């Protein structure tokens, strides 16, 4: 408990812009909103709740209707002159934005945010590419190559789908999250060790599923992922270190280097939540029910409480 450090972090979080032209997680409003949700849960400071709502309202205003649900555009990597693009994934698209909207619903009790998160999840389940029980997603609706990575593929989409199951109790989301996990396991030897585009970030979904469902096979498969990481290592200064995304160098960053791999390994060995995200709902979804006239996210939640009503909660 370093109180001065916590206070400085809170001040910094309250300075993060909560409106802007980019709605995604990595560069935009959804990422800012997830940070506000994290600080709300940890501090109980009501200013974060109001800022979450501002993020969510901006994101809803930026949505357009696609063939199967809401979509959001982000700037193209080809430069400002290129047409904005639509992404499915967590870093730049529907999965990450939907995850924030789900957190916004838990924090504020606003039904519109929950409905938008559910529609985002349904958009993604409709876009899944199935192959022998594994589900993958292309980077966006105009792309053709199914992907597995956190930023643009199955493991990032799986984050939203699993949290939707935890929040609503709808088994279709759990089935899809398990399909994403099958892709993660199948592709573990094809990717670099890193968090954003590789094995460590993908295996975080396996730990999420193990924690949420109690199914031990997911944790066992996370250990299998470590073997894939070890196959892409190099000796540097007498230390065995995983390669970064280039597979030619070793770097320290979280998403493309050592930081994310270390975070995954520490979580695998010692437990704990996924880094950088608010804790998911903790109630058992198999007992989730809706109270008459109310949804699971209809009232603001005190810090740390679940977003699902269980049978024991009904009066």
QUIKAUR-V973778 format. One line per field, one symbol per residue. phi: phi as a letter, one per 30 degrees, with the letter a starting at -180 (. if undefined). psi: psi as a letter, one per 20 degrees, with the letter a starting at -180 (. if undefined). burial: b if it has 16 or more other ideal C-beta (glycine too) atoms within 10 Angstrom, else e. Layout:
BEGIN
phi = ???
psi = ???
burial = ???
END
This chain:
BEGIN
phi = .dddddddddddddcddcbldcddddcbddddddddddddddcidddddddeddeddddddddbdcebkdbbcbedddjddddebccddddbbedddddddddddddcidddddddddddddedddcdccbhiccbbdeadccbcdbcdddbbddddeeddddddddcidddddeddddddddeddcddcbdddddcbdddddedddeddddcidddddddddddddddddbbbdbhicdbdddddibbcbcdddcbdedddeddddddbijdddibeddecddddcdbcdeibcdbdbecdeiddcbdcedddc
psi = mnhhggghhggghiippjqripiaghjbhhgghhghhghghhhjoihhghhghgggghghhiqrpahjaqqqqqqqiirhiqpqrpqhahgjbhggghgghghhghhijohhggghgghgghghhhiqopoliqprqrhrijrioprirghjbghghhgggghgghhhjohhhgghhhhhhgggghjhiirrirggjbgghgihhghggghhijohhhhhhhhhhhhhghilrqpokjqoqqqahijirpriqghjbhghgggggggghiarrpqjqqqrqiqohijprpqpjqrikiqqpqpiqqjpprhiiq.
burial = eeeeeeeeebeebeeeebeeebbbbbbbbbbbbbbbbbbbbbbebeebbebbbbbbbbbbebbeeeeebbbbbbbeeeeeeeeebbbbbbbbbbbbbbbbbbbbbbbbbbeebbbbbbbbbbbbbebbbeeeebbbbbbbbeeeebbbbbbbbbbbbbbbbbbbbbbbbbeebbebbbbbbbbbbbbbeebbbbbbbbbbbbbbbbbbbbbbbeeeebbebbeebbebbeebeeeeeeeebbbbbeeeebeeebbbbbbbbebbbebbeeeeebeebbbbbebbbeebeeeeeebbbbeebeeeebbbbbeeeee
END
